[in-house]
Amino acid sequence: MKKFAVLLGGLLAFSAVPAMAVDFELHGDLNNRFGLYTNQAQMFSGVENVQGQPLDESDIEEFFADIKYRLEGTMAASDNVKGVFAIEIGGIQFGTSPAGDYSGDGVVVEVRKAYTEFQLPNMQDKARVSIGLQPFTVNKFVWWEMVPAVQFKSAARNIDYTLGWARGLEFFNDDDGQDLFEDADALLARADLKPAQGTNLGLFALYQHAGNALAGPNNGYLIKQSGFGDYDIVTLGLDGGFTTPTSYGNGFINWDLIYQTGSMDNELDDQDVSAYLLHADVGANVGKARITYTFWYASGDDDDDDGDIENFMATDVDRADSIIFFEGGYTDDDYFTEAPYILNKGLIFNKLALDYKVTEKTDVGLALLYLMTAEDLEYADGNGVEQSEDTLGTEVDAYVTHQLYPNLEVAMNAGYLFADDGMDFFENERDGSSDTDVFRTTARVRYKF
């Protein structure tokens, strides 16, 4: 915490020096969160639990509190150049080391952003380059996070486009037999346009490569976890949205159509990739209410041993569509999975949501979800009987938010999963049927400026 205070003091002191002729903006997101209660603490223990068996037939109850504070400074001497530097202390639970226990001292400050952006000389205003740790926004189902990158952004004939290179993992060469590009690199081309009133359309192509072939199978279901093998993956996508003009109603639709191809190889397996994801939000604003139906299908792999990878793979994303399965709880560092699918079995996701603005300061919402894996979860239960299940269950979510002051929000939400037999795969005592429902409720007090 002392290092955090020193950094904050430095930023504030820097902003107070007019002689440098630099415009400085400081923005903050000070988020105080509470895991009010869950009956399955192992499911939300702060790590990716989807690959384990965290569920227990008996209730394992928990209450905790944590903080996630972010500060972002933007420094610009002119419109041509700016620097961005953001820090974070994230998910620090009350009573935990190194910074959440007695005295509060510990090394917990993270660098979230650190990049320079500048206008290219003799080009139009939108032709800019950014270099450093920055947002890499490919698609919200593919890659939507920070990563060291170089990006060029410009516009031509009402089309905004982005060209980028990012490096997620560095394998520093120490042998003459190693290739120049063994690192986890990505090349992005994306175009965004407005072909008609109320319509947004995006097209993107993402090429990802790594050349560090080591023994052992793929150890994860996100590409950022696949640092131990050769892969060449191409992801092609079409996304966008449409909002009806005011004179014709108040409906909307958002969509994503994504296809992946390529290969993932190591010393044990050479596998071809062929996977896809389809997503749509369809809804309408009716007075103070918004009704939304969300569906997506992420393809899964029905045979782990056939030499093909048919499960859709995100790189680094955060989905908050479910309080139980994803990061929908306000303590969003504690989740079951951050991927929009389950293991390599994909996902069939259905959600009907109602959001209602009670007053200018208060919103409430209710949602009904039904989830299945796209391919069966196959396993042997505790008696050695082979099981094959795909239905995860029905989830009910609710929330209420209130603006106590213009920049201060208090909120509470809750989710309850009526578990179906597919959840037996994640129980520590498998018997072929689900033995426990899951309840979770969280809250936050959030100050943003």
N, C-alpha and C positions, 0 to 999 in steps of 0.2 A: 504494500500500500504506500510505503514511503516513496518508491520509485514512481508510482502513479501520481502522487502529489507533486513531485519534482517536475514531471512532464507537464502536468496541468499548469503549474506555476510558470514554467517556461513559455508555454503557449500564450498565456494571458499577458506575460511581460512583453513578449514579442509583439503582441497586438497593440500594446500601449506606446510603442515607439514611433511617433509620427515622422521622425527624420528619415526613416528608411523609405518613405513614400510607397508603402505597400498596403493594399487593401487586404484586410484580414477578416474572415468570417469564422466564427466558432459555433458549431451545432452540437447538441447533445441528445442522447437517448438514455435516460436513467431509469432502468427497469427493475423494479423490486417484485419478485415473484414468490408464490407460495404453492407448494404441493399440499393442498389442504387435507386430502385423504385419498388413498387407494387401497384396495383389498389384495392387490398383487404387486407388492413393492419390487419384486425381482424383474418385473416386466418394464419398469421405468427407473432403472438403477444408474442411468447416465452413460450407458454403453449401448452398442448395437446388439439387441437381444434376439433379433430374428434368426440368427444362426444357432441359437442354443435352445434350451428347454426351461424357460423361466417360470412357467405357470405351475402352481401348486394347488392341489385339491383343497387344502386348508388355506384360510385367509392369512396373508402376510401383510399386515397393515403398516402404513407409514405416513408421517407428516414431516415436511421440511420446508425451509425457506432458502432462497438464494438471491443473488444480485447479478445483473448483466448491465454494465455501464459502458457506453460508447461515446467518445468525443471525436469530432472531425473538424479539422481546420483547413480552410482554403486560403491560399496566399497568392495574390496576383498584383504585379507591378503595373500591368496593362491588360488590355483585352487579348493580347497576343500570346501570353504565357501565364500559366497558373500551376501551382503545386498543391497537392492534396496529401494530407497526412492524417490518418485516423488510428486511434488506439482503442483497446477494449479490455475490460476485465469481465470475463464471461463465466456464467454458471457457477459462481463461488457460493457454495452452500454454507449457511450458518453452522459454525462448529466444526468445519473441516479445515485441514491443513492444505496449503501453506498460508492462506490469507484469511480464512474464515473462522479461525479459532482465537484463542487468547492473544491479546496484543495486536493482532491483525497484520503482522509483518510477513511478507513473503513475496516471491518473484512471480507475479501473476499477470503483468501487463503484456498484452498481445498486440502486435502490429496488424491492423486490419487492412489499411490502405496506405500506400506510399508510392505516389506516381507524379510525373510531370506531364502536363498537356500543353501543346503549343500549336499555334497557327502556322501552316506552311506559307512561306513568302510567295507573293505573286500568284496566289490562288484565291478562290472564292472563300467567303467567311467560314463556311462549314468544313473546309479541308483542314483537319487537325490530326495530330499524332499524339498518342499517350504512351508513356513508357514507365513500367514499374508494376507494383502489386496493385491490381485494379479489378473492377467488376468485369467478368467475362460472360456476357449475356447471349448465349446461343439460343436457348429455348428453355422454358420452365420445366420441361420433362427431361431435358438432355443435360444441360449445364448452365447453372445460374448462380455463380459464386465468384469469390476472389481468387486470383491466380496471377503470378508474375507473367506479364505479357507485353507485347508491342502491338498497338492497334492504330490503324488509319481509318478515319471516318470522314465521309464527304457526301455530297449530293449532286445529282445530275438529273435534270428534267423531272423534278418532283419525286425522285427516288433517292432515299437515304441508303447508303451502303457502308458496310464495314468489312475491312480485311484485317485479319489478326493472326499473330503467332503467339502461342502460350507454351510454357514448359512447366508441367506439374511435378515431375521428378527428374533429378539430375543424377546420372551415373557417371562419376568422374573416372575417365579412362586411366588405367595404370599398367596396361599391357599392350604390346604392339599388335596383338591379335584382335583387339576390340575395334569396333566400327566407330566412325566419327559421330554418327547419330544413333546412339544406343539409349538416349534419354526418352522420357515420356513427353513427346511433343504433340502439338495440335495446330492445325491450320484451319482458319475459319473464313468463309465468304458468306455474307448475309446482305440481303436487300429488303428494304421496307418501303411500301408505297401505298397510296390511297387511290385505288382505281375508280371509286365512285363515292358519292356522299354517304357518310356513315360507315364506310368500309375500310378496314385495314388489312393488308396482305403482306406476309413475310415469306421469303424463300431463303433457305440456308443450306450450305454444304459444309460439313465438318470432317476433316481427315485427321485421324489420331494414329500415332506410330510409337512403338517402343521396340528396341532391339536387344534387350538384355536377357538372353535366354538362359535360364537357370532351371535345375531339376525341380520338379514339383508341380502339382496342378494349380489352376487358378484359385486364389485364396479368398475371393470375394465376389460379390454380385454388383458392385459398382466399379466402373473402369478405374477410378482413382485407387481402388484396392488391388488392381491387377498389375503391380509393379514387377512381377517376377515371371517374365516371359516375353516372347515376341508377339506383337499384334499390329495389324494394319486394319483399321476400321473406318469405314465411310458411313456417315450418317447424313441422310438427305431429308429435308423437311419442308412442309408448307404449313404455316400457321396464320392466324388472323382473327378478325371479328367483324360483326355487322350489327349496327344499331339502327333501328327504324327511325326515319325522320319524325319529328314531333307531330306533324300533321297526319301521319299514318299510324300512330300508335306508340307504344313504348316497349317493344320487344327487343331482345338482343340474342346473339349467338356468338360463341367463341369456339375455335376449332384448332386441332393439331393433327397433322398426318405425317408420320415419321417412319422411315425405313432405314434399316442398318444392314450393311453387307461387309465382307472382308474375311479376316482370319485371325485366330489366336493360337499361337503355337508355343510349345516348350519342349524339353527333352523327353517328355512322356506322351504328349498329345499334340496332334496337328488337327485343328478344328476349323471348319468353315462357319462363318457367321451369316445368318439370315433371320432377321427379327423385325418387329414393327410395333408401333403404338398408335392407336386412334383415340381421340378425345373430343368431346363437345360439351359446352355449357349452353343450355337453352333456357331462357327465362323472360320475365316481364316485370316492369315496375307498375304497380297498381296502387295509386294513392301513396300512402306512407309505407307500403309493403313492397318487398321484392321477393319473387318466387323464382327459384333456380333449380333445374334438374341437371346434374352432372353425371356424365358417363365416360369411362375410358376402358379400353382393352389393351393391356400390355401382354404381348405374346410370351409364352412360356416354353420350356424345353420338356418334351415328354419322354426323352430317353437320354440319360447322361452319358451313355457309352456308345452312341452311334457315330461319333466323330463330327457331329454338327452342333452348333450353338444356335438355338432358335429362340432364346429368351432375350427380350429387350433389355439393354443395359444403359442406365444413366451414368454420367461421370461424377457430378457433384451438384446435388439439388437439395432443396428443403421443401417438403410438401406438408401443408397444415390442414388437409381436407378431412382428417379424422383425428379425434382426441385420443382414441385408444391406439390406433395403429401407427399414425404418423406424428407430426410435430404440432398438432392442434392444441395441445395443452399449453398453457402460458409458460410453464417451465419447459421450454422447448429444447433445452439441452438434454432432456431425459425423455427418451422415446423408444418405441419398439423397432422402428426402421425409418430411415430418412429417404428411402427409395420408393418410387411409385409402383412397387410390385413386391411380391413375397418370394425371397430366395431366387431361384432360377425358374420358378413356376408361373411367373407372370401374375396378372390380376385382372379380374372383371369387377369394376367399381361402379356402384350406383348410389346416388345421393340426391334426395329431394330436400331442399332447404327453404325456409321462410325467414326473412329478415324484416323487422318492423321497427320504424322510428317512432317511439312513444312520444318523445318530446325532442326539442332541438338538442338536448344534452344526453338523452338516454336512448339506447338501442337494445333490442332483444332479438333473439333468434332461436329457431328450433330446426333440427335436421334429422332425417331418417336415412340410414345407410344400410346397404346390403352388399356384402363382399364375398367373392369366390376367387380361388386361384384359377388361372386359365388352364393349367394342367394339374393332374392329381398329385397330391402329396403322398408318396408311397413310402412305407416304412413297416417294420415288424414291431408289434406291440410287446408288452412285457411277457406275454405267454408264447411269443414266437410266431404269432399269427400275422400273416401279411395283410396290411391295411392299405386302402386307397381312398382318399377323401379330398374334396375340393371346396366344400362350403365352410367359410370361416364364421359367418354369423350375421346377425342384425344388430346395428348400433343406433342408439338414440343419443343425440348431442343437443346441448342447450347452452346459451350464454346470455349475459347482460353486461352492458358497458355504460358508464356514466362519466361525463366530463365534469369533474368537481370544480375545476377552474379551466380557463381556455387551453392551458398546456398540460393539465394534469388529469389523467384518466384512471378510474378505478374499474376493475372488471372481474368477472367470475364466470367460469364455464364448467361443464360437467359432461361426461360421456359414460354410457352404460352399454356393454356388449353382451347381448344374449348369444352366447357362444354356441356354435354348431360343431359337428364332429371333426371338421378340419383342424380345429384348435387342439385336438388331442395330440397332434404332431409336436406341439410346443410344450406339452406337460411333462413334468419330471417322472410321472408314472403313467405310461401309455397303456390304455386298455381298449382302444378302438372307439371310444366315445368321449365327448367333452364332459368334464367333471366340474367346471367352474365358470361362472360368468365373471366379467371384469368391470369394475367401477373405478372412475377417476374423476377428481374435481380439483381445479387449480384456480388461482387468482393472481392479480397483479395490481400494483400502483405504479403508474408510468408517467414520468415527466419528460417531455420533449420540447426542445427549443432550437 
